[in-house]
Amino acid sequence: MLDWPAAAACLLASLLVSSSPGLGDPAVFTPGFWDPHARPIKPDLASLHSLRFLTEDDYPPFHFAAADGALAGFDIDLTRAICEDLKLSCTIQARRFDTLVDSLKSDQGDAIIASIRMDEKSRGELDFTAPYSKNPARFVTLKSTALTDATPETLRAKYIGVLAKTAHQAFLSAFFKSSVQRPFETQKALTEALNKGEVDAIFGDGIALSFWLQGQDAHNCCAFLGGPFLDSRFFGDGVGIAVKKDNPLLRQALDYALADLSAKGVYTDLYLKYFPLGFY
């Protein structure tokens, strides 16, 4: 998981994604993970009476403990919307992230909604719904820049800041070979370099960068440049709701609910509530 700055908790995810807002574009585009022309078929839920969701409480704004101790966040509200859509009673229990999979396997819950990334290892242990969020990579630059897009050609010979030894640096090495990399060890050092004009742009996790852009540390200096990069070879297949492999009915029910919430506009409303700047 990402190492979120403390400020993130205070600022209240082929993919069908519109290009996210960049320089001079105030619109916020929302992701679409479900075919808007397909009508989801609701499975027979007669054998399902209630659902127990497991999560963790230290990953704002997706799932975290609010000031009063109650669970809050995008994933939490999405879970409640799923349960309402399926007309099922649900509980949501927080546990340490490293105990979630074992808790599910030992029947202490029915599903996990905790930003578990879908990859070869996790798919070997669990089944997943279709992705409901992804972690796009984004370029950010000063608002005063003359740059208008983020392509290998427009960024030729430009200094690009990136966190060292990350998938983002590997992506730059593969596709932006004509740019000059400036690796940094911490997110703070990376963003400060851009703020001071020491690099032409920075490249990193779109979610983390969106919260930095909204925070006081950015001093309203910067904006996204170009659109999202979602190459699964570098940035994964996204996150889905995890269930045990012997529970296809529940996975189908959750997939139905997610698609239905998207069709009704509920998913978009929740996305804009928690991510007003957007990160796609």
RASUL-V121795 format. One record per residue. N is the residue number from 1. RES is the residue in three letters. SS is DSSP state (alpha for helix, beta for strand, coil for the rest). PSI is psi in whole degrees, -180 to 180 (* if undefined). Layout:
BEGIN
N RES SS PSI
N RES SS PSI
END
This chain:
BEGIN
1 MET coil 161
2 LEU coil 152
3 ASP coil 90
4 TRP coil 141
5 PRO coil 152
6 ALA alpha -30
7 ALA alpha -22
8 ALA alpha -34
9 ALA alpha -16
10 CYS alpha -2
11 LEU coil 20
12 LEU coil *
13 ALA coil *
14 SER coil 127
15 LEU coil 134
16 LEU beta 89
17 VAL coil 130
18 SER coil 155
19 SER coil 132
20 SER coil 159
21 PRO coil 140
22 GLY coil -153
23 LEU coil 128
24 GLY coil 7
25 ASP coil 104
26 PRO coil -7
27 ALA coil 150
28 VAL coil 120
29 PHE coil 144
30 THR coil 148
31 PRO coil 152
32 GLY beta 114
33 PHE coil -1
34 TRP coil 144
35 ASP coil 115
36 PRO coil -15
37 HIS coil -9
38 ALA coil 131
39 ARG coil 113
40 PRO coil 143
41 ILE coil 123
42 LYS coil 125
43 PRO coil 165
44 ASP coil 115
45 LEU coil 20
46 ALA coil -30
47 SER coil -5
48 LEU coil 124
49 HIS coil -30
50 SER beta 161
51 LEU beta 143
52 ARG beta 111
53 PHE beta 141
54 LEU beta 143
55 THR beta -172
56 GLU coil 164
57 ASP coil 33
58 ASP beta 43
59 TYR beta 65
60 PRO coil 149
61 PRO coil 16
62 PHE coil -50
63 HIS beta 122
64 PHE beta 165
65 ALA beta 124
66 ALA coil 177
67 ALA coil -32
68 ASP coil 5
69 GLY coil -11
70 ALA coil 148
71 LEU beta 139
72 ALA beta 169
73 GLY coil 172
74 PHE alpha -49
75 ASP alpha -36
76 ILE alpha -47
77 ASP alpha -36
78 LEU alpha -40
79 THR alpha -46
80 ARG alpha -38
81 ALA alpha -38
82 ILE alpha -47
83 CYS alpha -39
84 GLU alpha -40
85 ASP alpha -38
86 LEU alpha -6
87 LYS coil 47
88 LEU coil 146
89 SER beta 143
90 CYS beta 154
91 THR beta 151
92 ILE beta 118
93 GLN beta 133
94 ALA beta 138
95 ARG coil 167
96 ARG coil 141
97 PHE alpha -40
98 ASP alpha -3
99 THR alpha -4
100 LEU alpha -47
101 VAL alpha -45
102 ASP alpha -37
103 SER alpha -40
104 LEU alpha -45
105 LYS alpha -30
106 SER coil 17
107 ASP coil 33
108 GLN coil 3
109 GLY coil 168
110 ASP coil -27
111 ALA beta 154
112 ILE beta 126
113 ILE coil 94
114 ALA coil 36
115 SER coil 37
116 ILE coil 122
117 ARG beta 139
118 MET coil 115
119 ASP coil -176
120 GLU alpha -41
121 LYS alpha -50
122 SER alpha -35
123 ARG alpha -22
124 GLY alpha -23
125 GLU alpha -28
126 LEU coil 161
127 ASP beta 154
128 PHE beta 151
129 THR coil 177
130 ALA coil 153
131 PRO coil 142
132 TYR coil -1
133 SER beta 154
134 LYS coil 162
135 ASN coil 87
136 PRO coil 153
137 ALA beta 144
138 ARG beta 152
139 PHE beta 145
140 VAL beta 141
141 THR beta 171
142 LEU beta 145
143 LYS coil -24
144 SER coil 0
145 THR coil 155
146 ALA coil -7
147 LEU coil 141
148 THR coil -9
149 ASP coil 165
150 ALA coil 90
151 THR coil 163
152 PRO coil -33
153 GLU coil -47
154 THR coil -24
155 LEU coil 14
156 ARG coil 129
157 ALA coil 9
158 LYS coil 149
159 TYR beta 121
160 ILE beta 120
161 GLY beta 142
162 VAL beta 150
163 LEU beta 134
164 ALA coil 145
165 LYS coil 42
166 THR coil 169
167 ALA alpha -30
168 HIS alpha -40
169 GLN alpha -40
170 ALA alpha -39
171 PHE alpha -44
172 LEU alpha -42
173 SER alpha -32
174 ALA alpha -37
175 PHE alpha -14
176 PHE coil 54
177 LYS coil -24
178 SER coil -6
179 SER coil 162
180 VAL beta 115
181 GLN beta 139
182 ARG beta 95
183 PRO beta 144
184 PHE beta 155
185 GLU coil -25
186 THR coil 156
187 GLN alpha -38
188 LYS alpha -45
189 ALA alpha -37
190 LEU alpha -52
191 THR alpha -34
192 GLU alpha -36
193 ALA alpha -39
194 LEU alpha -45
195 ASN alpha -33
196 LYS coil -3
197 GLY coil 21
198 GLU coil -15
199 VAL coil 160
200 ASP coil -29
201 ALA beta 164
202 ILE beta 157
203 PHE beta 129
204 GLY beta -162
205 ASP beta 124
206 GLY alpha -34
207 ILE alpha -49
208 ALA alpha -41
209 LEU alpha -34
210 SER alpha -37
211 PHE alpha -33
212 TRP alpha -42
213 LEU alpha -32
214 GLN alpha -13
215 GLY coil 170
216 GLN alpha -29
217 ASP alpha -24
218 ALA alpha -21
219 HIS coil 32
220 ASN coil 34
221 CYS coil -26
222 CYS beta 171
223 ALA beta 162
224 PHE beta 148
225 LEU beta 122
226 GLY beta -165
227 GLY beta -171
228 PRO beta 152
229 PHE beta 124
230 LEU coil 25
231 ASP coil 114
232 SER alpha -22
233 ARG alpha -26
234 PHE alpha -38
235 PHE alpha 9
236 GLY coil 175
237 ASP coil 7
238 GLY coil -170
239 VAL beta 145
240 GLY coil 175
241 ILE coil 129
242 ALA beta 139
243 VAL beta 167
244 LYS coil 153
245 LYS coil -20
246 ASP coil 25
247 ASN coil 62
248 PRO alpha -31
249 LEU alpha -44
250 LEU alpha -42
251 ARG alpha -43
252 GLN alpha -40
253 ALA alpha -42
254 LEU alpha -39
255 ASP alpha -41
256 TYR alpha -48
257 ALA alpha -43
258 LEU alpha -45
259 ALA alpha -39
260 ASP alpha -41
261 LEU alpha -35
262 SER alpha -45
263 ALA alpha -32
264 LYS alpha -7
265 GLY coil 1
266 VAL alpha -42
267 TYR alpha -45
268 THR alpha -43
269 ASP alpha -43
270 LEU alpha -40
271 TYR alpha -46
272 LEU alpha -29
273 LYS alpha -44
274 TYR alpha -21
275 PHE coil 67
276 PRO coil -27
277 LEU coil -30
278 GLY coil 153
279 PHE coil 7
280 TYR coil *
END
